[in-house]
Amino acid sequence: MREAIIKRFGGLLDSIRRYPLTVAFLMIQAVLTASAVGSRAELMKYIVTCAIGALSAASAEAVYERFFNSVKSRILAYVAAVVVTGLFFLSVRVLQDSGMELVIRTFVTGGALFVFYVWIAAAGSAVTFNETFMAAFKSLVQSILFAGVLFLGCAAIIAAINTLIVHIDEDAYLHASNIAFTLFAPILFFSLIPRYPGKDGGEPSDIARKRVSCPRVLEVLLSYIVIPLTAVFTVILLIYIVSNIGGAFWTDNLLEPLLVSYTVIGIVVTILSGRLENQFAVWFNRIFPKALIPIAGFQIVASALAAGDTGVTPGSYYVILYGVFAVLSGLALSILPMKKSGVVAALLVALSIVSLVPPVDAFSLSAASQINTLETTLTENGMLVDGQLTPYSGTSAPEDKDRIVEALRSLDNIDKLDRINWLPEDFSVYDDAAFFAAFGFNMYTGPDQSGQYISVYYDSTQPLPVTDYDVYMDLRPYWQFGDNERFGTVTDAGGKIYTLRSVDGSIALYDDGGAMLVAFALDNIYARYTVYPADKHELNLDEATFTADGDTAGLKIIVQTAQYEINNVKDYEGLQLIVLVDLP
């Protein structure tokens, strides 16, 4: 036992000597994480940059061990790793810590570097990629398991001290997790990766041969449980695709994550079982790559059709890109012998780089596509003319509203709304009043609230801005008048008479010749407040204000009070408005 413990800790020390730059990045990452836990500072960009730096340094060490043997070459490899880390930081430095783009860029970059690290040792070597992948897979499982046990042990000790002796801050659990998974797990992982044949070639050492071999337990798990289940699932997917090829398959976006997960598992199982000689593994490796091609191919077409209708999002971009990877991998695994499976890793690394480099990266293309979809839809509905946004006029199709909302949500998710220069300043998709003022309809339809009573009011003692308006009127349209009744007349400085009337559920301004100059539909009030929470009553000025603009005249409506029950009739029980009129 003592010798085993000494040997294991000796392996950790060897790992530190073998990967000095990687360990340095991991230590900085651990310090930054501890600082973020203690101060709640937003350090995520720096933390993930250190994680990328650790993987870059490990990849640099793998390149050095495989192709070089001089100190100068090792230093140059480490310099290259630092450059890669710096480029990654430059690409994320302005991103939000909690934003989607930071998460995706980190995940894709880290995944590509990890696959490169595993693959480069097998490039032109006596060992194959499926062997180095097996060693990495085993090391990853072991390091996560050991780190998990370490964390649980530390957590139990902290809980015992907190319960029996003295109070310990809850952050102690986060610090224990930081030590276990940021420092211990990666160092243990690298300590389990053997040295493969380097520049001088030769056969793998006995240690390397042992690490790349498949344990009996894993062989049984793969051959008699995972492979049969994957095979059955493959048959189910093929039956589904064939039976729905004329309809549901092309519109069922819920199938996308399922297919991506399926192909990931299938390719991983194929590579892990590449050296197994039992009949289950042999037949699976013959058939699965060929079945993967049509499954992934059909999904590419379905995802591309959906993206063509609603615009490209980062999610659809990576689904399509991964579909391309799956098809190419299926072709490679069908044609080439298993010892050439490193082609799969090379494809994944190449496509990952493509998805991160402008102007063809996921976020540049997604932003351009969503802006084009948004502007096209608005233009077709007369809401965007010569770069000026006009609120909804009541003629847009429901699917066009959904397309506008989804495009704005997608752009907000990737923090690209600032690329649209015709949006109001400081526009937010989460401000319903601002959204309604800009587009003329509500972003959220809300759940069925039939029978709910709405009562909202604006504090009329607050000052109202009347700049650019000529007339002030106090109206109670549903209490004072019926349809097509006159609210009042206004005479301008030139003697022209204008009339404010109720007509077809709207407040409309007519000139002295009887022509309608501008109208405001009272259902806009109903539409906005219906989606408000039932306990919301007081309105701020933006929430209480509606506008309607005609070619020569305009109306600003401020809701003083509005009470009604949500039902199909849309009948207002009480409505009191302030109307400001901008005369021609």
MOMOKA-V31052 format. One record per residue. RES is the residue in one letter. SS is DSSP state (A for helix, B for strand, O for the rest). D_CENTER is the distance of its C-alpha to the mean C-alpha in Angstrom with 1 decimal. Layout:
res = (RES,RES)
ss = (SS,SS)
d_center = (D_CENTER,D_CENTER)
//
This chain:
res = (M,R,E,A,I,I,K,R,F,G,G,L,L,D,S,I,R,R,Y,P,L,T,V,A,F,L,M,I,Q,A,V,L,T,A,S,A,V,G,S,R,A,E,L,M,K,Y,I,V,T,C,A,I,G,A,L,S,A,A,S,A,E,A,V,Y,E,R,F,F,N,S,V,K,S,R,I,L,A,Y,V,A,A,V,V,V,T,G,L,F,F,L,S,V,R,V,L,Q,D,S,G,M,E,L,V,I,R,T,F,V,T,G,G,A,L,F,V,F,Y,V,W,I,A,A,A,G,S,A,V,T,F,N,E,T,F,M,A,A,F,K,S,L,V,Q,S,I,L,F,A,G,V,L,F,L,G,C,A,A,I,I,A,A,I,N,T,L,I,V,H,I,D,E,D,A,Y,L,H,A,S,N,I,A,F,T,L,F,A,P,I,L,F,F,S,L,I,P,R,Y,P,G,K,D,G,G,E,P,S,D,I,A,R,K,R,V,S,C,P,R,V,L,E,V,L,L,S,Y,I,V,I,P,L,T,A,V,F,T,V,I,L,L,I,Y,I,V,S,N,I,G,G,A,F,W,T,D,N,L,L,E,P,L,L,V,S,Y,T,V,I,G,I,V,V,T,I,L,S,G,R,L,E,N,Q,F,A,V,W,F,N,R,I,F,P,K,A,L,I,P,I,A,G,F,Q,I,V,A,S,A,L,A,A,G,D,T,G,V,T,P,G,S,Y,Y,V,I,L,Y,G,V,F,A,V,L,S,G,L,A,L,S,I,L,P,M,K,K,S,G,V,V,A,A,L,L,V,A,L,S,I,V,S,L,V,P,P,V,D,A,F,S,L,S,A,A,S,Q,I,N,T,L,E,T,T,L,T,E,N,G,M,L,V,D,G,Q,L,T,P,Y,S,G,T,S,A,P,E,D,K,D,R,I,V,E,A,L,R,S,L,D,N,I,D,K,L,D,R,I,N,W,L,P,E,D,F,S,V,Y,D,D,A,A,F,F,A,A,F,G,F,N,M,Y,T,G,P,D,Q,S,G,Q,Y,I,S,V,Y,Y,D,S,T,Q,P,L,P,V,T,D,Y,D,V,Y,M,D,L,R,P,Y,W,Q,F,G,D,N,E,R,F,G,T,V,T,D,A,G,G,K,I,Y,T,L,R,S,V,D,G,S,I,A,L,Y,D,D,G,G,A,M,L,V,A,F,A,L,D,N,I,Y,A,R,Y,T,V,Y,P,A,D,K,H,E,L,N,L,D,E,A,T,F,T,A,D,G,D,T,A,G,L,K,I,I,V,Q,T,A,Q,Y,E,I,N,N,V,K,D,Y,E,G,L,Q,L,I,V,L,V,D,L,P)
ss = (O,A,A,A,A,A,A,A,A,A,A,A,A,A,A,A,A,A,O,A,A,A,A,A,A,A,A,A,A,A,A,A,A,A,A,A,A,A,A,O,O,O,O,A,A,A,A,A,A,A,A,A,A,A,A,A,A,A,A,A,A,A,A,A,A,A,A,O,O,O,A,A,A,A,A,A,A,A,A,A,A,A,A,A,A,A,A,A,A,A,A,A,O,O,O,O,O,O,O,A,A,A,A,A,A,A,A,A,A,A,A,A,A,A,A,A,A,A,A,A,O,O,O,O,O,O,O,O,A,A,A,A,A,A,A,A,A,A,A,A,A,A,A,A,A,A,A,A,A,A,A,A,A,A,A,A,A,A,A,A,A,A,A,A,O,O,O,O,O,O,A,A,A,A,A,A,A,A,A,A,A,A,A,A,A,A,A,A,A,A,A,A,O,O,O,O,O,O,O,O,O,O,O,O,O,A,A,A,A,A,A,A,O,O,O,A,A,A,A,A,A,A,A,A,A,A,A,A,A,A,A,A,A,A,A,A,A,A,A,A,A,A,A,O,O,O,O,A,A,A,O,O,O,A,A,A,A,A,A,A,A,A,A,A,A,A,A,A,A,A,A,A,O,O,O,O,O,O,A,A,A,A,A,A,A,A,A,A,A,A,A,A,A,A,A,A,A,A,A,A,A,A,A,A,A,A,A,A,A,A,O,O,O,A,A,A,A,A,A,A,A,A,A,A,A,A,A,A,A,A,A,A,A,A,A,O,O,A,A,A,O,A,A,A,A,A,A,A,A,A,A,A,A,A,O,O,O,O,O,O,O,A,A,A,A,A,A,A,A,A,A,A,A,A,A,A,A,A,A,A,O,O,O,B,B,O,O,B,B,O,O,O,O,O,O,O,O,A,A,A,A,A,A,A,A,A,A,A,A,A,A,A,A,O,O,O,A,A,A,O,O,O,O,O,O,O,O,O,O,O,O,A,A,A,A,A,A,A,A,O,O,O,O,O,O,O,O,O,O,O,O,O,B,B,B,B,B,B,O,O,O,O,O,O,O,O,O,O,O,O,B,B,B,B,B,O,A,A,A,A,O,O,O,O,O,B,B,B,B,B,B,O,O,O,O,O,B,B,B,B,B,B,B,O,O,B,B,B,B,B,O,O,O,O,O,B,B,B,B,B,B,O,A,A,A,A,A,A,A,A,O,O,O,O,O,O,O,B,B,O,A,A,A,A,B,B,B,B,B,O,O,O,O,B,B,B,B,B,B,B,B,B,B,B,B,O,O,O,O,O,O,B,B,B,B,B,B,B,B,B,B,B,O,O)
d_center = (47.6,48.4,48.2,44.8,43.4,44.9,43.5,40.0,40.0,41.7,38.8,36.4,38.8,38.9,35.1,35.2,37.9,36.2,32.8,33.8,31.1,28.4,30.1,30.4,26.6,26.1,28.7,27.2,23.8,25.7,27.6,24.6,22.9,26.2,26.5,23.1,24.2,27.6,26.8,23.3,22.7,19.3,19.7,16.3,16.3,19.8,19.2,16.6,18.8,21.7,19.9,19.3,22.9,24.2,22.8,24.1,27.5,27.7,27.1,29.8,32.1,31.6,32.5,35.5,36.8,36.5,38.0,39.8,42.3,43.2,42.1,41.4,39.0,37.1,36.9,35.6,33.0,31.9,32.0,29.6,27.2,27.4,26.8,23.6,22.4,23.5,21.6,18.3,19.1,20.0,16.6,14.8,17.7,16.8,13.1,12.5,12.9,10.4,7.8,4.3,6.7,9.1,7.6,6.9,10.2,11.9,11.2,12.2,15.1,16.3,16.4,18.3,20.6,21.3,22.2,24.3,26.1,27.0,28.0,30.0,32.7,33.4,33.6,37.2,38.2,40.4,37.5,34.9,31.1,31.2,33.5,31.4,28.4,30.5,31.5,28.0,26.9,30.0,29.5,25.9,27.0,30.0,28.4,25.8,28.7,31.0,28.5,27.8,31.5,32.0,29.5,31.0,34.4,33.6,32.0,35.2,37.4,35.6,35.9,39.5,40.4,38.6,40.5,43.9,44.5,42.4,39.2,36.2,33.1,30.0,28.2,30.5,28.3,25.3,27.7,28.9,25.5,24.9,28.2,27.8,24.3,24.0,27.6,29.5,27.1,26.3,30.0,31.1,28.9,30.4,33.8,33.6,32.8,36.2,37.6,37.8,40.4,40.2,41.7,45.1,43.9,45.7,44.8,42.2,43.8,44.5,41.7,39.2,40.7,40.3,36.6,35.6,37.6,36.1,37.4,39.3,37.0,33.9,36.1,37.1,33.6,32.3,35.3,36.2,33.1,29.8,31.3,33.1,30.1,27.9,30.8,31.1,27.4,27.8,30.8,29.0,26.2,28.9,30.8,27.9,27.1,30.8,31.5,28.6,28.7,30.2,27.8,25.0,23.4,22.3,20.6,19.3,15.5,15.7,17.4,14.6,13.1,16.8,18.0,15.5,16.6,20.1,20.4,19.0,21.6,24.2,24.1,24.2,27.1,28.8,28.8,29.9,32.7,33.8,37.0,37.9,41.1,41.2,41.1,37.9,36.0,38.1,37.5,33.8,33.4,35.5,33.8,30.1,29.3,31.1,29.4,26.0,26.7,27.2,24.4,21.8,23.6,23.6,19.8,19.4,21.6,20.1,16.5,18.1,20.2,17.3,15.5,19.0,19.3,16.1,14.9,12.5,8.8,6.8,6.7,10.3,11.2,10.7,12.3,15.1,15.5,15.6,18.1,20.2,20.2,21.3,24.0,25.3,25.4,27.2,29.7,30.2,30.8,33.1,35.2,35.3,36.8,34.7,35.8,33.9,30.5,29.4,28.6,25.5,24.3,25.3,23.3,20.1,20.7,21.6,18.6,16.3,18.3,18.1,14.3,14.6,17.7,18.1,18.9,17.5,14.3,10.9,10.3,14.0,14.4,11.5,13.0,16.4,15.9,14.4,17.2,19.7,18.8,19.1,22.3,23.8,23.4,24.8,27.6,28.6,29.0,30.9,28.5,28.0,31.3,32.1,29.0,29.8,27.7,29.9,29.0,28.9,32.5,32.3,32.3,28.7,27.8,25.5,23.0,23.0,22.1,19.1,18.1,18.5,16.5,13.5,13.8,14.0,11.1,8.9,10.8,10.6,6.8,7.4,10.8,12.9,15.2,17.9,18.5,20.1,23.6,25.0,22.8,24.9,24.8,22.5,20.9,18.3,16.5,17.3,21.0,22.5,25.8,24.4,22.3,25.5,27.6,25.6,25.0,27.8,25.9,23.7,19.9,20.2,23.0,23.1,24.8,28.5,30.6,33.9,36.8,34.9,36.9,35.4,37.2,36.0,38.0,37.9,40.4,42.8,44.6,41.8,42.6,41.2,40.6,42.9,42.7,43.1,44.4,48.0,48.6,47.6,48.1,47.7,47.0,46.9,46.2,46.2,49.2,51.4,51.3,50.8,49.3,50.7,52.4,52.9,51.3,53.3,54.5,54.0,56.3,55.0,57.2,58.5,59.7,57.1,56.2,52.7,52.0,49.1,49.0,47.0,46.3,44.2,42.1,41.6,43.2,44.6,46.7,49.6,52.0,55.7,55.7,53.5,50.4,47.0,45.3,42.1,40.9,38.4,37.4,37.7,35.2,32.6,33.6,33.3,29.8,28.5,30.1,29.6,26.0,27.0,27.5,31.0,32.0,31.1,34.4,34.7,33.1,32.5,33.8,30.5,30.0,33.7,33.8,33.6,34.8,36.3,37.4,40.0,41.6,44.3,43.6,40.9,40.4,38.6,38.6,38.2,38.1,40.6,40.4,38.8,39.7,39.0,38.1,35.1,36.7,37.0,39.9,37.9,41.2,41.2,43.7,43.7,42.3,43.6,42.4,43.2,43.2,43.4,44.8,44.5,47.5,48.0)
//
